[in-house]
């Protein structure tokens, strides 16, 4: 039962102190009358025990793998100055099934120099015992990744020979390249996108603004009900925001008439630019 609780905490990202809640414990004691209440410290220990057990199993699995490819991504917390690096391994198992495992989620060295990041990556590869099994590494096109991959390639080459002499070692992320291309194109209508984005932010800011917008939507008898804000660095989310907002095109003029502080209403020319995308 404790293993089930620990798994539920990790899967659903609950805080450890959830086990000290009366309703939570009542549910488990109802299912098993002999179940004893546990503390947050016990829940934490159980989660760590599962993590260590899974880590050992993964190490055993990786021992049977001949080659492994890595993808490395950076993530910056919006609440902290710190940046984090996610190292994911991709490999074919003994049954010829494509497998994917997160190997490390670690804080990026403060200097963020390519060589420091490379040393950190190599350290975690050695922890998993796969430093001699790396086939390729996929990263985005940030400039420091070039120096990082050169240094990492040198580190790995010192202990093993790379396939094809390392010509396939550094793989540039196609999704990132595509994103850069599309973002460059979207830059031609950046003012239009700004108006749409700020409109969505303004309307979704509080319930009263959103209610007014929804009232007009009902008057226009539109089926769509929700505006979507984008993540500016991801072209596909911007595309989705524009496509969704375009369905409310007839609503914005009426909203502007009823909301005196609203100053971001897309013009007719803006809508023409948006329509050309689709």
N, C-alpha and C positions, 0 to 999 in steps of 0.2 A: 504493500500500500504506500509506503514512504517513497518508493521508487516512482510510483505513478504520480504522487504529489510533486516530487522534484521535476519530473518530466513536464508536467503541466505548467509549473512555474517558468521553466525555460522556454517552452514552446510559445506560451502566451505572454512572456516577458512580465510576469507579475513580480512585485517586490517580495522579498523573503518574509516580511512580516504579515503577509496575507494568511499564513498558516495560524496566526494568533487571533484571527477573526472568528467570532462565535458561529456565524452562519456557515463559514467554510468548514470548520471542524465538525459542526453538526451534520453536514452532509456526509462526511466520511464515517463518522460514528454511527450514522443511520445505516450506512451500507455495511459496516462491520462494527458490531457492538463492542468488540474487544480492542478496537483501535485506540491507542493512547495519544493524547494531544502532544504535539511537538513544538519546539521553539523556533524562532527565526534562525538561530545559530545552527540548529540541527538541520533545518531545510537547506541552509547554505552548504553545510558539509555534505549533505546528500547530493546536491547539484554538482559539487566539485568531484565527488566520487564517481558520478556518472561520466563527467567530462574526462577524468583520467582513464576510466575503463574504455571509453570510446577512442581515446587517443592511442591506447595500447593496441586496440584492434586495428586501427588505421595504420599504425607502424608495421604491423604484421602484414597487412594487405600491400603496403608500399614495397615491402621486401621482395614481393613476387613480380613487381612491375619492372620492365626493362627500360622503358623511357617514359618521361613525363613532361608535359608542356605546362607552362605557367601563364596565368594572366595576373597582372598587377594593376591595381587601381588605387587612387588616392581619394580620401574623403575628409572634408573639413567640417568640424562641428560648428554649428551656428551659434552655440552657446559658449564655446571655448576658443582660445587661440590655437589650440593643438590641432594637428592634422594626423590622420591615421592611414595606414596602408593595409590593403587586403591582398593576401597572396592566395590564389586559388590554383589547385593542381588538377589537370585534366589527363586522363590516361585510359588505356584499354586493359580491362582485367582479363583473367585467365579464360573467362567465358566469352570473350570478344564483345563485352559490353562497355560502352563509353561511360566512364565514371567522372564525377566532379566532386572535389572536396575543398572546403576552405581550410587552408593549412595554418594561416596566421592572420591575426587582426591586431596590428601593433601600432604604436605611436611612431610617427616619422621623426628621425633625428632633427633636432632644432635647427641646425644649420641648413638642412635640406640640400646639401651638396650632393651631386650625383654619386661621388665615391662613397660618401657616408651611407647613403641609401643602399648602394650595392653591398657594402659590408654587412648591413643589417639583414638584407635578403639572404646573403650567403650564410650568415649565422643561423638563420632559421631553416635553411636547406640542410645544413649539417645536423641540426636538431632532429630532423625527420630522417636523416640518413639517405638523402636523395641527391646530394650535391654532384654525384657522378652519373646521374640518370636524366639530367635536364636536356631536353631536345630543343625547345624554343621558349621564348618569353615574349608575350604580347603586352605592349604598353601603349599609352596614348602618345601624342606628338609633342608633349612638353619638352622644352630644350634640355632640361636637366636629365631627362631620360636617356638621351644619347650618351652622355658621359657615364651615367649609371650603368647602362648595358655594356659599354666598353669595359668598364672596371669589373663588372660581374663576369663577363666573358673571359677576361684574363684570369680571374680567380678560379673559375671552373676549368679552364684550359690547363692550369697548373697541376690539376689532380686527375684529369681525364681528357680523352680526345673527344671533340664534339663532332657529331655527324656532318658530313659534307664540309668539313673544315670550319664549321661555324657559320657558313653562309646563310643558314636558315634560322640562326639563333635569335636575332632581333626581328620581331614581327610587329609592324605598326598596326595599331587598332583601326580596322576598316570603318567601324562605327564612328570612331572619333573623327576620322578623315571626312566621312560623309557629313557629320555634324558641322564641321568647319566649312564645308562647301555650301551647305544649305544656309548656315548662319550668314555667310557672306552674301548670299542672294537675298535673304530676308533683310539685310542691312539697307537695301534699296527702298524699303518701305518702313524703316524704323520709326518714323514719326506716326505712321498709321498704327503700327503695333503698339506704340506707346499709348496712344489714345484708347485703344481697345483694352489694353492691360489695366490702365488707370481707371477705366470705366468699370471693369469687373471688380477691381479692388474697392472702388467707391461704393458700388451697389451692395457688395457682400460685407461691407464694414459693420453694419448693425442690422437688427431685425426690422426696424422701421423703414430703412431704405429698401431692403429686400422685399418687404411686404408691398410697398408701393410699386415696385417693378413687377412683382407677381400679379398684382391687381390689373396692371395694364396688359400683361401677357394673357390673362383670362379674357379681358375685353376683346383682344385680338383673336381669341380662340386658337391660340397656338398650343401644340402638343408638348413642346419642349418646356421644361420647368427650371432648369438649373444652368447657371453660368459657371464656367471653369477657368480658374486662374492657371497660368503656365509656370514652368520653371524656365527662366530666360536662357539658361545654358543648354537646354535640351530642345532641339528643333521640333521633335515630334509632339512635345507638349504644347509648344507655341502653335503648331499646326492645328492641334485639337482645340485649343482655345479659340482660334480664329474661326474654325469651321462651326463650332458650337455657337459663338457669338453672332455669326452671320445669320443664323436662324432667327435671331431676335432683332434683326435690322429694323423692322417697322416699329419696334417698341421704344427705341432710344429717343426719337424726336418727342414723343409724348412724355417720356420720363423727364426730359430736359425742361419741358414746359411746366411740369409740376414740382420740380426740384430746383429751386433757384441757385443753390450752391454747387450744382453739378456743372463742371466746366470741361469735361473730357469727351463729350458726345462726338463720335466719329462723323465726319462730313460725308456728303454724297460721293465726293472724290475718294475718300478713304475706303468706302464700301466697294467702289469700283476696283480699287487696287486689291482688296481682299478677294473679291470674286474672281479675279484673274488667276489666283493661285489654284483654284479648284476646277 
